[in-house]
Amino acid sequence: FPGSNTPDQFWQNLLDKKDSRTRVTLDKLGADPERFTGKKGDNDKFYCVNGGYIDEFNFDANGYAIPVQQLAELDDFYQWALHVCRTALQQAGYIDKQELLKKCGVILGTLSFPTQQSNELFVPLYHSVVEKGLKKFLGNKNFGIVPFSDKAKANEVTNPLNGLIAGHPSALIAQALGLGGASLSLDAACASSVYSVKLACDYLTTGKADLMLAGAVSGADAFFINMGFSIFQAYPENNQSSPLGDDSQGLFAGEGA
C-alpha cells in the first residue's frame, strides 16, 4: 500500500491517521499534470491532484515457476500481486508444502481499468483508427496524432501479457506459485476484495479446497483514473482523504485516497 510495504506498517498508518497520498507526477501521469489540472466541472481537466501512489517497490522475479525475464516485463499490477501472494504463503509457512499447494486456489479481485502498460498496447490502436477518420474529415492527409509516450514514439511493444488485465492475473499467480486449486479473477469495483474473500470461504467450507489465497489488486493508469473520476465529479470536496468514509460522505469518497 502507499506508504507501507508490510501489513504492520499499513495498520500503524491507519492508527496514526496518516495521509499517505502524494501529488501526481509527470512520471506517474505520463503527461504534465499542470496541463490538465483545473476546477471541478472543467472540461478535460481533473481537480484531484493527489493519489495513493506506490513507490520504492522492488520486485524480485526469482524463485517463481515462470522465467525471470517474462515476469520482469510485466506491469506493476502483476508484480504487486505475485509478491504479496508469495509473501503470504511464506509467512504462513506453506510456501514449500507442495501437496498442500496442489489443493490451494486463488481468487483475485482485479479492476478492469487500463494499466500503464496495457495502454502501451492499446492506445496506438485507438489512435490509428481516430487518426484515419480525422484525416478524411479534415481533408488533410498529413494530419497525425502525436504518440502518447516515448515507447509509442519508438514503436516499442510491451509484453502482450500486459493486455490481459481482466482474467489472467489469478491464472498467472497459480502458475507462478504452483497452485493446483481453482483460480479466478473478478471485478466488483470497490467491493472486489470482499467478494474474493467470500468466495474463497465458500471453497473452504464446501471442501473444494484446503487452502485459498484471496484479495484484490488495483494498478490503474493514473491519467485514466484522475480524468475519469473528475468527469463523474466523484472525488471528495476540498481534496480530503477519506479512505474509510463516514456517515456524511459514504465509502465512495474513498476513491480520492
Stockholm file with secondary structure:
# STOCKHOLM 1.0

chainA/1-257         FPGSNTPDQFWQNLLDKKDSRTRVTLDKLGADPERFTGKKGDNDKFYCVNGGYIDEFNFDANGYAIPVQQLAELDDFYQWALHVCRTALQQAGYIDKQELLKKCGVILGTLSFPTQQSNELFVPLYHSVVEKGLKKFLGNKNFGIVPFSDKAKANEVTNPLNGLIAGHPSALIAQALGLGGASLSLDAACASSVYSVKLACDYLTTGKADLMLAGAVSGADAFFINMGFSIFQAYPENNQSSPLGDDSQGLFAGEGA
#=GR chainA/1-257 SS CTTCSSHHHHHHHHHTTCCCCEECCHHHHSSCHHHHBCCTTCTTCBCCCEECCCCSCCCCCTTSSSCHHHHHTSCHHHHHHHHHHHHHHHHHTCTTCHHHHTTEEEEEEECCCCBHHHHHHHHHHHHHHHHHHHHHHHTCTTCCCCCSSHHHHTTCCCCGGGGCCSSHHHHHHHHHHTCCSCEEEECCGGGHHHHHHHHHHHHHHTTSCSEEEEEEECCBCHHHHHHHHHHTTCSCGGGCCCTTCCTTTCGGGGGGC
#=GC SS_cons         CTTCSSHHHHHHHHHTTCCCCEECCHHHHSSCHHHHBCCTTCTTCBCCCEECCCCSCCCCCTTSSSCHHHHHTSCHHHHHHHHHHHHHHHHHTCTTCHHHHTTEEEEEEECCCCBHHHHHHHHHHHHHHHHHHHHHHHTCTTCCCCCSSHHHHTTCCCCGGGGCCSSHHHHHHHHHHTCCSCEEEECCGGGHHHHHHHHHHHHHHTTSCSEEEEEEECCBCHHHHHHHHHHTTCSCGGGCCCTTCCTTTCGGGGGGC
//
